[in-house]
Amino acid sequence: MVKKPPVTMGKERLAAFMDAVLAIIITILILDLPQPEVVSPAGLWQLRNELLAYTVSFAWLGLLWARIHYEWDPAVLVTRTTVGLSLLLLFFASFFPYTTTLVAQNPGNSTAQVLYGLVFLLTSVSRVAVHHSLRAADPNNQALVPLLRERRALAPAEWAIQILGLVLAAVWVPRVMTVALLGGIAISLVAYLQRRGD
């Protein structure tokens, strides 16, 4: 009996779909930003919570998009598992507009901040699971190995900051979650730029 290859679709087709969904999510983020009552520095200052939440979410989604493409570049095979995990990643990412608005309107609320942080964390975990599925589908692809080593070095620090933010936001100061997310974004961005040589 001939074993069927695990490929279910071309990598480019799935990547294009993910690009489109992430672009829609980012677009919805900006559409949810309210206009200032008076267009002035004071009017914009009144929207500081909304602008901060938008900036954090946009930065994370942009970094997510860049990291996905970097991790997928050497991949050759896409399996049903990869497709399913990619859809799960997009499911969690689709909550960004909702939780961004929720935390912007309730920055001092523990539940809003924890929910916001959970969306970040679940999206991160899903991205790593997608990469694992790419490695499992093509274990002989040595181009994926350095990415696996880099992710092992970065993911624990990134997740530790997010989990610490979740705990502190739940039991202490809710806004710590946003600070933790900014810290995670900064670490991830520096690591991404160093890997790319940019």
FIKOLZA-1660 file (N, C-alpha, C; in steps of 0.1 Angstrom, whole numbers, plus 5000, padded with zeros to 4 digits):
% residues 198
   i   px   py   pz ch aa at
   1 5008 4988 5000  A  M  N
   1 5000 5000 5000  A  M CA
   1 5009 5012 5000  A  M  C
   2 5006 5022 4991  A  V  N
   2 5014 5034 4990  A  V CA
   2 5008 5044 5000  A  V  C
   3 5017 5049 5008  A  K  N
   3 5013 5059 5018  A  K CA
   3 5011 5073 5011  A  K  C
   4 5000 5079 5014  A  K  N
   4 4997 5092 5008  A  K CA
   4 5006 5103 5015  A  K  C
   5 5011 5112 5007  A  P  N
   5 5018 5123 5013  A  P CA
   5 5009 5131 5022  A  P  C
   6 5015 5138 5033  A  P  N
   6 5007 5145 5042  A  P CA
   6 5002 5159 5037  A  P  C
   7 5006 5162 5025  A  V  N
   7 5003 5176 5020  A  V CA
   7 4988 5177 5017  A  V  C
   8 4982 5187 5022  A  T  N
   8 4968 5190 5019  A  T CA
   8 4966 5202 5010  A  T  C
   9 4975 5211 5010  A  M  N
   9 4974 5222 5001  A  M CA
   9 4988 5228 5001  A  M  C
  10 4990 5237 4991  A  G  N
  10 5003 5244 4990  A  G CA
  10 5005 5254 5002  A  G  C
  11 5018 5255 5006  A  K  N
  11 5021 5264 5017  A  K CA
  11 5017 5278 5013  A  K  C
  12 5018 5282 5001  A  E  N
  12 5015 5296 4997  A  E CA
  12 5000 5299 4998  A  E  C
  13 4992 5289 4996  A  R  N
  13 4977 5291 4997  A  R CA
  13 4974 5294 5012  A  R  C
  14 4979 5285 5021  A  L  N
  14 4976 5287 5035  A  L CA
  14 4982 5300 5040  A  L  C
  15 4994 5303 5036  A  A  N
  15 5000 5316 5040  A  A CA
  15 4992 5328 5035  A  A  C
  16 4987 5327 5023  A  A  N
  16 4979 5338 5018  A  A CA
  16 4966 5340 5026  A  A  C
  17 4960 5329 5029  A  F  N
  17 4948 5329 5037  A  F CA
  17 4951 5336 5051  A  F  C
  18 4962 5331 5057  A  M  N
  18 4965 5337 5070  A  M CA
  18 4968 5352 5069  A  M  C
  19 4975 5356 5058  A  D  N
  19 4978 5370 5056  A  D CA
  19 4965 5378 5055  A  D  C
  20 4955 5373 5048  A  A  N
  20 4943 5380 5046  A  A CA
  20 4935 5381 5059  A  A  C
  21 4934 5371 5067  A  V  N
  21 4927 5371 5079  A  V CA
  21 4934 5381 5089  A  V  C
  22 4947 5380 5090  A  L  N
  22 4954 5389 5099  A  L CA
  22 4953 5404 5094  A  L  C
  23 4952 5406 5081  A  A  N
  23 4950 5420 5076  A  A CA
  23 4936 5425 5080  A  A  C
  24 4926 5416 5079  A  I  N
  24 4913 5420 5083  A  I CA
  24 4912 5423 5098  A  I  C
  25 4919 5415 5106  A  I  N
  25 4919 5417 5121  A  I CA
  25 4925 5431 5124  A  I  C
  26 4936 5434 5118  A  I  N
  26 4943 5446 5120  A  I CA
  26 4934 5458 5115  A  I  C
  27 4927 5456 5104  A  T  N
  27 4918 5467 5099  A  T CA
  27 4907 5469 5109  A  T  C
  28 4901 5459 5115  A  I  N
  28 4891 5460 5124  A  I CA
  28 4896 5468 5137  A  I  C
  29 4908 5465 5141  A  L  N
  29 4914 5472 5152  A  L CA
  29 4913 5488 5150  A  L  C
  30 4917 5492 5139  A  I  N
  30 4917 5507 5136  A  I CA
  30 4903 5512 5135  A  I  C
  31 4894 5504 5130  A  L  N
  31 4880 5509 5128  A  L CA
  31 4873 5510 5142  A  L  C
  32 4878 5503 5152  A  D  N
  32 4872 5504 5165  A  D CA
  32 4877 5516 5173  A  D  C
  33 4887 5523 5168  A  L  N
  33 4892 5535 5175  A  L CA
  33 4883 5546 5174  A  L  C
  34 4878 5552 5185  A  P  N
  34 4869 5564 5185  A  P CA
  34 4876 5576 5180  A  P  C
  35 4869 5586 5175  A  Q  N
  35 4874 5599 5172  A  Q CA
  35 4874 5608 5184  A  Q  C
  36 4883 5617 5186  A  P  N
  36 4883 5626 5197  A  P CA
  36 4871 5635 5196  A  P  C
  37 4865 5639 5207  A  E  N
  37 4854 5649 5207  A  E CA
  37 4859 5662 5201  A  E  C
  38 4871 5666 5205  A  V  N
  38 4878 5678 5200  A  V CA
  38 4891 5674 5194  A  V  C
  39 4894 5677 5182  A  V  N
  39 4907 5674 5176  A  V CA
  39 4918 5683 5181  A  V  C
  40 4924 5679 5192  A  S  N
  40 4935 5687 5198  A  S CA
  40 4943 5678 5206  A  S  C
  41 4955 5683 5211  A  P  N
  41 4963 5674 5220  A  P CA
  41 4955 5669 5232  A  P  C
  42 4947 5678 5238  A  A  N
  42 4939 5674 5249  A  A CA
  42 4928 5663 5245  A  A  C
  43 4922 5665 5234  A  G  N
  43 4913 5655 5229  A  G CA
  43 4919 5641 5226  A  G  C
  44 4931 5641 5220  A  L  N
  44 4939 5629 5218  A  L CA
  44 4943 5623 5231  A  L  C
  45 4947 5631 5241  A  W  N
  45 4951 5626 5254  A  W CA
  45 4939 5618 5261  A  W  C
  46 4927 5623 5258  A  Q  N
  46 4915 5616 5264  A  Q CA
  46 4914 5602 5258  A  Q  C
  47 4920 5599 5247  A  L  N
  47 4919 5586 5240  A  L CA
  47 4932 5578 5243  A  L  C
  48 4940 5582 5253  A  R  N
  48 4953 5575 5255  A  R CA
  48 4951 5560 5258  A  R  C
  49 4941 5556 5265  A  N  N
  49 4939 5542 5267  A  N CA
  49 4936 5534 5254  A  N  C
  50 4927 5540 5246  A  E  N
  50 4924 5534 5233  A  E CA
  50 4936 5533 5224  A  E  C
  51 4944 5544 5224  A  L  N
  51 4956 5544 5215  A  L CA
  51 4967 5535 5220  A  L  C
  52 4968 5534 5233  A  L  N
  52 4978 5524 5238  A  L CA
  52 4974 5510 5235  A  L  C
  53 4961 5506 5238  A  A  N
  53 4957 5493 5235  A  A CA
  53 4958 5490 5220  A  A  C
  54 4954 5499 5211  A  Y  N
  54 4956 5497 5197  A  Y CA
  54 4970 5494 5193  A  Y  C
  55 4979 5503 5199  A  T  N
  55 4994 5502 5195  A  T CA
  55 4999 5488 5200  A  T  C
  56 4996 5484 5212  A  V  N
  56 5001 5471 5217  A  V CA
  56 4995 5460 5208  A  V  C
  57 4983 5460 5205  A  S  N
  57 4977 5449 5197  A  S CA
  57 4983 5449 5183  A  S  C
  58 4984 5461 5177  A  F  N
  58 4989 5462 5163  A  F CA
  58 5004 5457 5163  A  F  C
  59 5012 5461 5173  A  A  N
  59 5026 5456 5173  A  A CA
  59 5027 5441 5174  A  A  C
  60 5018 5436 5183  A  W  N
  60 5018 5421 5185  A  W CA
  60 5014 5414 5172  A  W  C
  61 5003 5418 5166  A  L  N
  61 4998 5412 5153  A  L CA
  61 5009 5414 5142  A  L  C
  62 5015 5425 5141  A  G  N
  62 5025 5427 5131  A  G CA
  62 5037 5418 5133  A  G  C
  63 5041 5416 5146  A  L  N
  63 5052 5407 5149  A  L CA
  63 5048 5393 5147  A  L  C
  64 5036 5390 5150  A  L  N
  64 5031 5376 5147  A  L CA
  64 5031 5373 5132  A  L  C
  65 5027 5382 5124  A  W  N
  65 5027 5380 5110  A  W CA
  65 5042 5378 5105  A  W  C
  66 5051 5387 5110  A  A  N
  66 5065 5386 5105  A  A CA
  66 5071 5373 5110  A  A  C
  67 5068 5369 5122  A  R  N
  67 5074 5356 5127  A  R CA
  67 5068 5344 5120  A  R  C
  68 5056 5344 5117  A  I  N
  68 5050 5333 5109  A  I CA
  68 5057 5331 5096  A  I  C
  69 5059 5342 5089  A  H  N
  69 5065 5341 5076  A  H CA
  69 5080 5337 5077  A  H  C
  70 5087 5342 5087  A  Y  N
  70 5101 5338 5089  A  Y CA
  70 5101 5323 5092  A  Y  C
  71 5092 5318 5101  A  E  N
  71 5092 5304 5104  A  E CA
  71 5088 5295 5093  A  E  C
  72 5079 5300 5085  A  W  N
  72 5073 5292 5074  A  W CA
  72 5082 5291 5062  A  W  C
  73 5091 5301 5060  A  D  N
  73 5099 5302 5048  A  D CA
  73 5106 5289 5044  A  D  C
  74 5113 5282 5053  A  P  N
  74 5120 5270 5049  A  P CA
  74 5111 5258 5048  A  P  C
  75 5098 5259 5053  A  A  N
  75 5089 5247 5053  A  A CA
  75 5085 5244 5038  A  A  C
  76 5083 5231 5037  A  V  N
  76 5079 5225 5024  A  V CA
  76 5066 5219 5024  A  V  C
  77 5063 5211 5035  A  L  N
  77 5051 5203 5036  A  L CA
  77 5041 5210 5045  A  L  C
  78 5029 5210 5041  A  V  N
  78 5018 5214 5050  A  V CA
  78 5008 5203 5051  A  V  C
  79 5005 5199 5064  A  T  N
  79 4996 5188 5066  A  T CA
  79 4983 5193 5071  A  T  C
  80 4973 5184 5073  A  R  N
  80 4960 5187 5079  A  R CA
  80 4962 5193 5093  A  R  C
  81 4972 5188 5100  A  T  N
  81 4975 5192 5114  A  T CA
  81 4979 5207 5113  A  T  C
  82 4988 5210 5104  A  T  N
  82 4992 5224 5102  A  T CA
  82 4980 5233 5099  A  T  C
  83 4972 5229 5090  A  V  N
  83 4960 5237 5086  A  V CA
  83 4951 5239 5099  A  V  C
  84 4948 5228 5106  A  G  N
  84 4940 5229 5118  A  G CA
  84 4946 5238 5128  A  G  C
  85 4959 5237 5131  A  L  N
  85 4965 5246 5141  A  L CA
  85 4966 5260 5136  A  L  C
  86 4967 5262 5123  A  S  N
  86 4967 5276 5118  A  S CA
  86 4953 5282 5120  A  S  C
  87 4943 5274 5118  A  L  N
  87 4929 5279 5120  A  L CA
  87 4927 5283 5135  A  L  C
  88 4933 5274 5143  A  L  N
  88 4932 5277 5158  A  L CA
  88 4939 5290 5161  A  L  C
  89 4951 5292 5156  A  L  N
  89 4958 5304 5158  A  L CA
  89 4950 5316 5153  A  L  C
  90 4944 5315 5141  A  L  N
  90 4935 5326 5136  A  L CA
  90 4923 5328 5145  A  L  C
  91 4918 5317 5151  A  F  N
  91 4906 5319 5160  A  F CA
  91 4910 5327 5172  A  F  C
  92 4921 5324 5178  A  F  N
  92 4925 5332 5190  A  F CA
  92 4929 5346 5185  A  F  C
  93 4935 5348 5174  A  A  N
  93 4939 5362 5169  A  A CA
  93 4927 5370 5166  A  A  C
  94 4916 5363 5162  A  S  N
  94 4903 5371 5159  A  S CA
  94 4897 5377 5171  A  S  C
  95 4901 5374 5183  A  F  N
  95 4896 5380 5195  A  F CA
  95 4904 5393 5198  A  F  C
  96 4914 5397 5191  A  F  N
  96 4922 5409 5193  A  F CA
  96 4913 5421 5193  A  F  C
  97 4905 5423 5182  A  P  N
  97 4897 5436 5182  A  P CA
  97 4887 5437 5194  A  P  C
  98 4881 5426 5198  A  Y  N
  98 4872 5426 5209  A  Y CA
  98 4879 5429 5222  A  Y  C
  99 4890 5421 5225  A  T  N
  99 4897 5423 5238  A  T CA
  99 4904 5437 5238  A  T  C
 100 4909 5442 5227  A  T  N
 100 4915 5455 5226  A  T CA
 100 4905 5466 5230  A  T  C
 101 4893 5465 5225  A  T  N
 101 4883 5475 5229  A  T CA
 101 4879 5473 5243  A  T  C
 102 4878 5461 5248  A  L  N
 102 4874 5458 5262  A  L CA
 102 4885 5464 5271  A  L  C
 103 4897 5462 5269  A  V  N
 103 4908 5467 5278  A  V CA
 103 4909 5482 5276  A  V  C
 104 4907 5487 5264  A  A  N
 104 4908 5502 5262  A  A CA
 104 4897 5509 5270  A  A  C
 105 4885 5503 5271  A  Q  N
 105 4874 5510 5278  A  Q CA
 105 4874 5507 5293  A  Q  C
 106 4882 5496 5297  A  N  N
 106 4883 5492 5311  A  N CA
 106 4897 5489 5315  A  N  C
 107 4906 5499 5314  A  P  N
 107 4921 5496 5316  A  P CA
 107 4924 5492 5331  A  P  C
 108 4916 5495 5340  A  G  N
 108 4918 5492 5354  A  G CA
 108 4911 5479 5358  A  G  C
 109 4904 5472 5349  A  N  N
 109 4896 5461 5352  A  N CA
 109 4905 5448 5351  A  N  C
 110 4906 5440 5362  A  S  N
 110 4914 5428 5361  A  S CA
 110 4909 5418 5351  A  S  C
 111 4896 5416 5350  A  T  N
 111 4890 5406 5340  A  T CA
 111 4894 5410 5326  A  T  C
 112 4892 5423 5323  A  A  N
 112 4895 5428 5309  A  A CA
 112 4910 5425 5306  A  A  C
 113 4919 5429 5316  A  Q  N
 113 4933 5428 5313  A  Q CA
 113 4938 5413 5312  A  Q  C
 114 4932 5405 5321  A  V  N
 114 4936 5390 5320  A  V CA
 114 4931 5384 5307  A  V  C
 115 4919 5387 5303  A  L  N
 115 4913 5382 5290  A  L CA
 115 4922 5387 5279  A  L  C
 116 4926 5399 5279  A  Y  N
 116 4935 5405 5269  A  Y CA
 116 4948 5397 5268  A  Y  C
 117 4954 5395 5280  A  G  N
 117 4967 5387 5281  A  G CA
 117 4965 5373 5276  A  G  C
 118 4954 5367 5279  A  L  N
 118 4951 5353 5275  A  L CA
 118 4951 5352 5260  A  L  C
 119 4945 5361 5253  A  V  N
 119 4945 5361 5239  A  V CA
 119 4959 5362 5233  A  V  C
 120 4968 5370 5239  A  F  N
 120 4982 5370 5235  A  F CA
 120 4988 5357 5237  A  F  C
 121 4987 5351 5249  A  L  N
 121 4993 5339 5252  A  L CA
 121 4988 5327 5244  A  L  C
 122 4975 5326 5242  A  L  N
 122 4970 5315 5234  A  L CA
 122 4974 5316 5219  A  L  C
 123 4975 5328 5214  A  T  N
 123 4980 5331 5200  A  T CA
 123 4995 5326 5199  A  T  C
 124 5003 5330 5209  A  S  N
 124 5017 5326 5209  A  S CA
 124 5018 5311 5210  A  S  C
 125 5011 5304 5218  A  V  N
 125 5012 5290 5220  A  V CA
 125 5008 5283 5206  A  V  C
 126 4997 5289 5200  A  S  N
 126 4993 5283 5187  A  S CA
 126 5003 5284 5177  A  S  C
 127 5010 5296 5176  A  R  N
 127 5021 5298 5166  A  R CA
 127 5032 5287 5168  A  R  C
 128 5035 5285 5180  A  V  N
 128 5046 5275 5183  A  V CA
 128 5041 5261 5179  A  V  C
 129 5028 5258 5182  A  A  N
 129 5022 5245 5178  A  A CA
 129 5022 5243 5162  A  A  C
 130 5020 5254 5155  A  V  N
 130 5020 5254 5141  A  V CA
 130 5034 5250 5136  A  V  C
 131 5044 5256 5142  A  H  N
 131 5058 5253 5138  A  H CA
 131 5061 5239 5141  A  H  C
 132 5057 5234 5153  A  H  N
 132 5059 5220 5156  A  H CA
 132 5053 5211 5145  A  H  C
 133 5041 5214 5140  A  S  N
 133 5035 5206 5130  A  S CA
 133 5043 5206 5117  A  S  C
 134 5049 5218 5114  A  L  N
 134 5058 5218 5102  A  L CA
 134 5070 5209 5103  A  L  C
 135 5076 5209 5115  A  R  N
 135 5087 5201 5118  A  R CA
 135 5083 5186 5118  A  R  C
 136 5072 5183 5123  A  A  N
 136 5067 5169 5123  A  A CA
 136 5064 5164 5109  A  A  C
 137 5059 5172 5101  A  A  N
 137 5056 5168 5087  A  A CA
 137 5068 5166 5079  A  A  C
 138 5079 5173 5082  A  D  N
 138 5092 5172 5074  A  D CA
 138 5104 5172 5083  A  D  C
 139 5105 5160 5091  A  P  N
 139 5116 5160 5101  A  P CA
 139 5130 5160 5095  A  P  C
 140 5132 5158 5082  A  N  N
 140 5145 5158 5076  A  N CA
 140 5149 5172 5070  A  N  C
 141 5140 5181 5072  A  N  N
 141 5142 5195 5067  A  N CA
 141 5151 5202 5077  A  N  C
 142 5164 5202 5074  A  Q  N
 142 5174 5208 5084  A  Q CA
 142 5172 5223 5085  A  Q  C
 143 5166 5229 5075  A  A  N
 143 5164 5244 5075  A  A CA
 143 5155 5248 5087  A  A  C
 144 5146 5239 5091  A  L  N
 144 5137 5242 5102  A  L CA
 144 5144 5240 5116  A  L  C
 145 5155 5234 5117  A  V  N
 145 5162 5231 5130  A  V CA
 145 5167 5243 5137  A  V  C
 146 5174 5253 5130  A  P  N
 146 5178 5265 5137  A  P CA
 146 5166 5273 5143  A  P  C
 147 5155 5273 5135  A  L  N
 147 5143 5280 5140  A  L CA
 147 5138 5273 5153  A  L  C
 148 5139 5260 5154  A  L  N
 148 5134 5253 5166  A  L CA
 148 5143 5257 5177  A  L  C
 149 5156 5257 5175  A  R  N
 149 5165 5261 5186  A  R CA
 149 5163 5276 5191  A  R  C
 150 5161 5285 5181  A  E  N
 150 5158 5299 5185  A  E CA
 150 5146 5300 5193  A  E  C
 151 5135 5293 5189  A  R  N
 151 5122 5294 5195  A  R CA
 151 5123 5288 5209  A  R  C
 152 5131 5278 5211  A  R  N
 152 5133 5272 5225  A  R CA
 152 5139 5282 5234  A  R  C
 153 5148 5290 5229  A  A  N
 153 5155 5300 5237  A  A CA
 153 5146 5312 5240  A  A  C
 154 5137 5315 5231  A  L  N
 154 5129 5327 5233  A  L CA
 154 5116 5325 5239  A  L  C
 155 5109 5314 5235  A  A  N
 155 5095 5312 5240  A  A CA
 155 5094 5311 5255  A  A  C
 156 5103 5305 5263  A  P  N
 156 5101 5305 5278  A  P CA
 156 5101 5319 5284  A  P  C
 157 5110 5328 5279  A  A  N
 157 5111 5341 5284  A  A CA
 157 5098 5349 5281  A  A  C
 158 5094 5348 5268  A  E  N
 158 5082 5355 5263  A  E CA
 158 5070 5350 5271  A  E  C
 159 5068 5337 5273  A  W  N
 159 5057 5332 5280  A  W CA
 159 5057 5335 5294  A  W  C
 160 5069 5335 5300  A  A  N
 160 5071 5338 5315  A  A CA
 160 5066 5352 5317  A  A  C
 161 5070 5361 5309  A  I  N
 161 5065 5375 5311  A  I CA
 161 5050 5376 5309  A  I  C
 162 5044 5369 5300  A  Q  N
 162 5030 5370 5298  A  Q CA
 162 5023 5363 5310  A  Q  C
 163 5027 5352 5314  A  I  N
 163 5021 5345 5326  A  I CA
 163 5022 5354 5338  A  I  C
 164 5034 5359 5341  A  L  N
 164 5036 5368 5352  A  L CA
 164 5026 5380 5351  A  L  C
 165 5025 5386 5339  A  G  N
 165 5015 5397 5338  A  G CA
 165 5001 5393 5341  A  G  C
 166 4997 5380 5336  A  L  N
 166 4984 5375 5339  A  L CA
 166 4981 5374 5354  A  L  C
 167 4991 5368 5361  A  V  N
 167 4990 5366 5376  A  V CA
 167 4989 5380 5383  A  V  C
 168 4998 5389 5380  A  L  N
 168 4998 5402 5386  A  L CA
 168 4986 5410 5383  A  L  C
 169 4981 5409 5371  A  A  N
 169 4969 5416 5367  A  A CA
 169 4957 5411 5374  A  A  C
 170 4957 5398 5377  A  A  N
 170 4945 5392 5384  A  A CA
 170 4945 5395 5399  A  A  C
 171 4957 5396 5405  A  V  N
 171 4957 5397 5419  A  V CA
 171 4963 5410 5425  A  V  C
 172 4968 5418 5416  A  W  N
 172 4975 5430 5421  A  W CA
 172 4970 5443 5413  A  W  C
 173 4977 5447 5403  A  V  N
 173 4974 5459 5395  A  V CA
 173 4971 5454 5381  A  V  C
 174 4958 5456 5377  A  P  N
 174 4954 5452 5363  A  P CA
 174 4963 5457 5352  A  P  C
 175 4968 5469 5352  A  R  N
 175 4976 5475 5341  A  R CA
 175 4989 5468 5340  A  R  C
 176 4993 5460 5349  A  V  N
 176 5006 5453 5348  A  V CA
 176 5006 5444 5335  A  V  C
 177 4994 5439 5331  A  M  N
 177 4993 5430 5320  A  M CA
 177 4997 5438 5307  A  M  C
 178 4993 5450 5305  A  T  N
 178 4997 5458 5294  A  T CA
 178 5012 5460 5294  A  T  C
 179 5018 5463 5306  A  V  N
 179 5032 5465 5307  A  V CA
 179 5040 5452 5303  A  V  C
 180 5035 5441 5308  A  A  N
 180 5041 5428 5305  A  A CA
 180 5041 5425 5290  A  A  C
 181 5029 5428 5284  A  L  N
 181 5028 5426 5270  A  L CA
 181 5038 5435 5262  A  L  C
 182 5040 5447 5266  A  L  N
 182 5049 5456 5260  A  L CA
 182 5063 5450 5261  A  L  C
 183 5066 5445 5273  A  G  N
 183 5080 5439 5275  A  G CA
 183 5082 5427 5266  A  G  C
 184 5071 5418 5265  A  G  N
 184 5072 5407 5256  A  G CA
 184 5074 5411 5242  A  G  C
 185 5067 5421 5238  A  I  N
 185 5068 5426 5224  A  I CA
 185 5083 5431 5221  A  I  C
 186 5088 5438 5231  A  A  N
 186 5102 5444 5229  A  A CA
 186 5112 5432 5228  A  A  C
 187 5111 5423 5237  A  I  N
 187 5120 5411 5236  A  I CA
 187 5119 5404 5223  A  I  C
 188 5107 5401 5219  A  S  N
 188 5104 5394 5207  A  S CA
 188 5109 5401 5195  A  S  C
 189 5107 5414 5195  A  L  N
 189 5111 5423 5183  A  L CA
 189 5126 5423 5182  A  L  C
 190 5133 5425 5193  A  V  N
 190 5148 5425 5193  A  V CA
 190 5153 5411 5188  A  V  C
 191 5148 5400 5193  A  A  N
 191 5152 5387 5189  A  A CA
 191 5149 5385 5174  A  A  C
 192 5137 5389 5170  A  Y  N
 192 5134 5387 5155  A  Y CA
 192 5144 5395 5146  A  Y  C
 193 5146 5407 5150  A  L  N
 193 5155 5416 5142  A  L CA
 193 5170 5410 5142  A  L  C
 194 5174 5405 5153  A  Q  N
 194 5187 5399 5153  A  Q CA
 194 5188 5386 5145  A  Q  C
 195 5178 5378 5145  A  R  N
 195 5177 5366 5137  A  R CA
 195 5178 5369 5122  A  R  C
 196 5170 5380 5118  A  R  N
 196 5169 5383 5104  A  R CA
 196 5182 5391 5100  A  R  C
 197 5190 5396 5109  A  G  N
 197 5202 5403 5105  A  G CA
 197 5198 5417 5100  A  G  C
 198 5186 5422 5104  A  D  N
 198 5182 5436 5100  A  D CA
 198 5187 5446 5109  A  D  C
% end
